[in-house]
Amino acid sequence: MADEPNKPNRPIRPRQGAPGRKRRVVIEGGGNRPQNKWQQARDRRDAPKREPQPVVAPTGPVTVPSGVTVRDFSQALGVGAAQLIKIMMGLGNMIQITQSLSDEEVELIAAELQREVTIKHAADEEELPEVFEDAEADLAPRPPVVTIMGHVDHGKTSLLDAIRETAVVATEAGGITQHIGAYQVDVNGRKVTFLDTPGHEAFTAMRARGAKVTDIAVLVVAADDSVMPQTKESISHARAADVPIVVAVNKVDLPDANPDRVKSDLAAEGLQPEDWGGTTQFSLVSAKEKQNLDDLLERILLVADAELELTANPNVEASGPIVESRLDVGRGPVATMLVQRGTLRVGDAIVAGDAHGKVRALYDYRGEKVKDAPPGTPVEILGFDTP
């Protein structure tokens, strides 16, 4: 082929893709080539070292809720939980990281760390209620609002059921009241409004809310069980709301009932019985046998007349707390309101938080339609846009 005329003398390249041949690609520069691990180690060693940033210990004031746990308190302070546990051990108190701290323990830790700590209680978060000033001539007596409180299974709902003689207990699942209901009873021609607050410990917040809208707290204590943890919680809620307490010692019909032990235990909590020289009204009752219920109701009215001035202006726009709301399948949003001032009527415009509407219908605690609700009356409202 080299002897043929007019043919260039050049090597013949194999066609691309010929079997047995591999193309070699050369990349200019070594920027993308992985370095040897020893070279990487030398580069890291020779690189200028970063100076560690100094950690500034937090020193400012902090705010924690009452009953804060050790873990949450340590995070709020910016110190390790182990340091808080060590401080409490030094003070002779063994605590765990998930344990709630009392207000005194929080203050002790704050003093040891020289930190300013503010303890926020649930009552502090509530807005102050609006205060109305009515002329003396416009005021009229209103029924007292009573909350039944106490330890679980001490017979709160059974007692309320015995007082108003209805079958609410049989219709509530598991024997535990699942919502705050409001009811009225007649006592010698006078009405008394009862709020039935849940007794289970999971509803502590609801029970606290119930105590803030009441005039008198009935503390139910089983005669065979005496003072229990939720009994003390209920006493604390009533005192925080500045509500007088009437004690109902329930289950006195049981063979192992010991009312004197209940009186002694409650006296240790600051509730001195009247027959022991104190000021607290005690009534020995049996919800199951419906014993001595009249005495309890008379003592409630006695406290209402002696310690409270229960009046309200019925001739103004209605106002009061919503104690329950739910979405009824057939009727839509339903709210239970306790009218504290004024008179609520069908057709009135209503506002509660973000919900608003117009009263389409009012129902009393028996489920009967009513046209209006005066002060001290619990009533179910239909007409809100949302529950």
Order of alpha helices (4+ residues) and beta strands (2+ residues): alpha-beta-alpha-alpha-alpha-beta-alpha-beta-beta-alpha-beta-beta-alpha-beta-alpha-beta-alpha-beta-alpha-beta-beta-beta-beta-beta-beta-beta-beta-beta
